[in-house]
Amino acid sequence: MHSSHISPVLVGRDAELAALRDALSQADAGEPRALFVGGEAGVGKTRLIREFLHRAAEGGAVTALGGCIESGADALPYHPVSTALRSLHRRLGAEFRTAVDGQEGELARLLPELGEMDRGRPESGDRARLFELTARLLERLAADRPLVLVLEDLHWADRSTRDLLSYLLRALTGGRLLIVATYRADDLHRRHPLRPALAEYERLRTVARLELPRFDRAEVRRQLAAIGGEEPPAHLVDRVFERSGGNAFFVEELACSIREGSPGGISESLRDLLLVRAEALPEEVQPVVRAAAAGGSEVEFRLLAAVTGLAEDDLIEALRTAVTAAVLQPSDEAESFRFRHALMREAVLGDLLPGERSRLSRRYAEALEADPSPVCAEDRAGRLAHYWYGARDPARALPAVVGAAGAARARHAFAEQYHLLERAVELWDDAPGEVRRGAMRRAVADGLCPVASAEAPGDFADLLAALTVAARLTGERERALALAKRALRELEGSGGDALRAAWFWTERHRLMLDLSRSDGWDEIARAQELVRDLPPSAVHAEVMTHAAHWYVVHRPGPAAVEIAERAVELCRVTGAEVTGLTARHLLAWLTIHEGDVEAGLEQAREVCDREPEPDNANVLLRGHGNLAEALHGLGRYAEAVETAEKGGRLAERHGLPDTASFIDGNLAESLFQLGRWDDARAALERAEGRRGTSARIRGHIAEQRAELALARGEHDEARRWLKESDTSTTGPYPEPQHTLPQARIGIALASADGRILDARSLLEAAVGGAVAPGHQRYGWPLLYEAAAAEARAAGLPAAEPGRAAAVQRIRAAMAELPRFAPVWAAQALMAEAELRTAEGRDAAGQWAEAVAAAEPLESPMLPAVARFRLAEALLSRDAAGSREEAGELLRQAASAAHELGAAPLETEITALAARARIPLRRAGGQEAPPPDPAAALGLTARERDVLRLVAAGRSNRQIAEELFISPKTASVHVSNILSKLGAANRGEAAAIAHRLGAS
């Protein structure tokens, strides 16, 4: 239906259409793009987008449009995305269902037509899964032809929609997808949440921003000519241009006002101008328009019929009149109507009397309660809450708002859940007591509130519990902490409820950890005290599981095992199944590290063998990563790889990117130990490039990247990755699982530079008097690296002071660590051999034992190092037969180092062989002449002579005298040597020379 006062052609906007076409062309080439179109209200954003969509569809693109809702936005999460997906579902049919690919239960949170939503206890990671599956769906739909997704009026978007959009902009890397979003630039006040988001979006390479200007005078003339069908007189153009300021919508309204002979001429108030159109409608039509304005941005025909009380034919006739007058317009797809422009709705809505508006809201609420079918399923609860709130009836509004919060929670729209519950707090005091209790009891039964009391009192503490969880899930942790404290005061003032108090103390424990305020012990200890004498409950089980986790991280041992066993039993008795999976993982880990390896592994496998379901997938699949890590720590790298590969595939299939990246980090660690360094790098790059990976997991990945770079001799890269890892994984309360590996890499880098004092400081900071209990998997590699650093520094003057104390500290720490895993026993033997070397004692016997212990292990690196160090010890003996044995050891070590790509180790082996004049075999099996250390170091013969004297502590003048050269020439040689070795000073050069046997 066309109105004669709307321009039948698009005026101007050639540059803007060209920008949209360019973005679509880039997307069509396989690179997803996004374009944000801004402009003031009425400037013509919608008209531009409709024209572009028409042309895109003519060119073979699939298009979908969804608009954000002004009224009750917090109650209608994901509305524009759901609307667009519904359009695609209707249009594509079987193709859409194929693209969903078995994830109907999760994607039903956005599109209920797909089936019943997966049920479970929502956590923040679940929302990441929803976002990831949405990205995959769009990529599949855009695989074979361009897909244009338009989100209109982003200035009204709820936070969940903004968060999903942010994820898509960063995550989408494939498919021929163009996202276009429009927004009112004049609505973006200084604190509007879209302002910082737009600034952030613009930094992305695939995102562009387009501001739509007003028309100039020539464009206003063309618009008037198109509307009137003839060239307008110049005075009219001047008049309309002056009053409209070039705003396309106001040009149309002014043109209509003039053509219809408005009795007052051109109104001085643009708001009045908009109202004139509505007031010019017949008397029987005006109430329909007012009712439509109160119903929201778009109102369903059947709902409007119930509110107005008109017969179907009468309502159709009234709507036809309003559409002909260009006040309303029908929806493109649904049986619903909206105002032709939001500005007109705002004017009509603003003209309603307060009592009139609340009465209309009540009618809508009553009509929707009587027959919810006109409204799409995902919007019903939110719309009902909005209408009852607008009706100013707390007794009806409170249950509706709490119900809408539950619906938002089920869709992982945690920000909207939080805002709705804040509204419930606002309504609480004005609602009758029985209504409050009934609303909160239903909330507990529906899972919105934790079941923290068998009696389910339905009081204000229950509402605070729901609000605390919502605040935590939406990232408002400070607010959540304040709410938990308030709830505890409420409980204390009402005589106390130990079980609910324990629940709030557990929430405080989680929040204190998240905020890095403490290690969480005081809070979880208080919760344990409160439940100690209470009968078993789900809260009791959760408290003990959190306590067990604390002990695993900070104080593993017999007491931790006892707590974990208690947690497992409580979960079993109370039916806390998902919490029980976590408790069983913790108990398995503790059992392994207490020495009952096979029993602990069997416990962990029993959990991992379960089929993942929506409510337990995250816990189960992280369990695969934890099992792989446990196997790795025991030196069972092949099993660890098999476990991690299975877990990674499952995590990918279930749309859990952060879990998949966590598992890939563990996979890379085991691949590295197996000597599959290229595969390890590939796993790390896959994890690093995966969308939805958290900063903490990225820190873990960076740690593995540093390890790999260090082994390959890429020290600058290793330092860069180590710094990134340290930034991402440490804080006021760092965990040993991160600090110990980071210290080990730091010690290796310091040792390579000859900075033994820095190496000692790093060990002292990481370990103190002893390695944290239960962390032998990290402790043994760290202590070996510290011992090796002392051995490498033997003979350096700077290393002598404090050496005895350093060696004693390492031995003392070693004495506290268990050695029941073969890999730990081998590392212990190697560390002791290094310490004997550092003390200047014969270590050949210890190295022989270390070689025997390392040879059966799965890692090729440990035997290679042990053989090299044994060869070095044998050559220092100079005993009969030692040279032949050392030669064979060196050849084996050199072959392994070369195959691995372990450049530093291969260089050390080459240098030792050269110094001892021992031939190394090439790949073809031919004996090679003894290599020259100068070649290995990249030094000329003269530079090698100078380096030996530098290592002996000679000055430039002394070097010149000994080599019969000038001091200036000696200085030049020293500078060249420092440059070639990458040494910062003469001390570092001396350390390198000593380590490589070139001194």
Secondary structure, 3 states (H helix, E strand, C coil): CCCCCCCCCCCCCHHHHHHHHHHHHHHHCCCCEEEEEEECCCCCHHHHHHHHHHHHHHCCCEEEEEECCCCCHHHCCCHHHHHHHHHHHHHHCHHHHHHHCCCHHHHCCCCHHHCCCCCCCCCHHHHHHHHHHHHHHHHHHCCCCCEEEEEECHHHCCHHHHHHHHHHHHHCCCCCEEEEEEEEHHHCCCCCCHHHHHHHHHCCCCEEEEECCCCCHHHHHHHHHHHHCCCCCHHHHHHHHHHHCCCHHHHHHHHHHHHCCCCCCCCCCHHHHHHHHHHCCCCCCHHHHHHHHHHCCCEEHHHHHHHHCCCHHHHHHHHHHHHHCCCEEECCCCCEEEECCHHHHHHHHHCCCHHHHHHHHHHHHHHHHHCCCCCCHHHHHHHHHHHHHHCCCHHHHHHHHHHHHHHHHHCCCHHHHHHHHHHHHHHHCCCCHHHHHHHHHHHHHCCCCCCCCCCCCCCHHHHHHHHHHHHHHCCCHHHHHHHHHHHHHHHHHCCCCHHHHHHHHHHHHHHHHHCCCCCCHHHHHHHHHHHCCCCCCHHHHHHHHHHHHHHHHHCCCHHHHHHHHHHHHHHHHHCCHHHHHHHHHHHHHHHHHCCCHHHHHHHHHHHHCCCCCCCCHHHHHHHHHHHHHHHHHCCCHHHHHHHHHHHHHHHHHCCCHHHHHHHHHHHHHHHHHCCCHHHHHHHHHHHHHCCCCCHHHHHHHHHHHHHHHHHCCCHHHHHHHHHHHHHHHCCCCCCHHHHHHHHHHHHHHHHHCCCHHHHHHHHHHHHCCCCCCCCHHHHHHHHHHHHHHHHHCCCCHHHCCCHHHHHHHHHHHHHCCCCCCHHHHHHHHHHHHHHHHHCCCCCHHHHHHHHHHHCCCCCCHHHHHHHHHHHHHHHHHCCCCHHHHHHHHHHHHHHHHHHHCCHHHHHHHHHHHHHHCCCCECCCCCECCCCCHHHHHCCCHHHHHHHHHHHCCCCHHHHHHHHCCCHHHHHHHHHHHHHHHCCCCHHHHHHHHHHCCCC
